[in-house]
Amino acid sequence: MAKVRAWGDADFSPAEKAALHYTERLFVDHANVDRELFDELLQFYNEEQVVELGWAVVSYMGFGRLIHSFGLRPEA
């Protein structure tokens, strides 16, 4: 997890870093997903893959929020 949190400095491939950048932006600052970020993604992924990646990210985010709203917590 530490590598993912510091994805910019970790030894991920450029394609993985682009995906992690997109993931972080969707999670932290979705209103700031811009053409520059899409251009970065399109260096490694086609448009369909970018849509699939975005859908996967927001699906996990939404599911996590739903679970939290139910008051469910992982067992220790």
N, C-alpha and C positions, 0 to 999 in steps of 0.2 A: 504494500500500500504506500509506503514512503516514496517509492519510485514514481508511482502514479501521481501523488500529490506534487512532486517536483518534476513533472514530466519534461519541462523545458530544459532541465539540466541532466536528465537521465539518459541512459544509452538506448533509447528507443530509435527506431528507424525514422526517417523524415515522414513517411506515410503515417506511421503510428503517432508521431507528434502532431501531425495535422488533425488526425481524428481526435486526439486528446484535447487539442486546442478548441476544436468545435464543441466537444462535450463540455468542457469547462465553460465556454461562452454560453451555451444553452442553459447550463445550470445556474451560473452566477449572474450573467448579464445578457439575457436573451434579446433584449431590445437593441443590442449592439452587434448582432450578427450582420455583417456587411458584405459587400461585394469582394472586398479584399480577402476576407476569410473564405468565401466560396472559391475564389481564384486559387487560394492555397490548396483547398481540398481537391479541386479539379486537376491539379498536377498529378494526383495519385489515384483518384476515384472518378468514375463516370457519374453523371447526374443521378441515375437510378441508385447507385451505391450511396451517394450523399443523402438522398431522401431516406433510404433504408437505415443508414446510420443515425440520422436525426430522429426517425421514428423510434428506433430502439432506445435511444437516450431518453426521449420524453416519456416513453412507455414505462421505463424503469423508474423515472422520477415520479410519475403519476402514481404508479403502484406503491412506491414507498410512502408517498403522502397519504394514500388511502389507508394503508396498513397503520400508519401513525394515527390517523383520525379514529381508528377503531380501538386505539389504546393498546395494540399488540406490541409486545417487546420480545426480542430474541431471548431465548433461554441462555443462561450463563454457561 
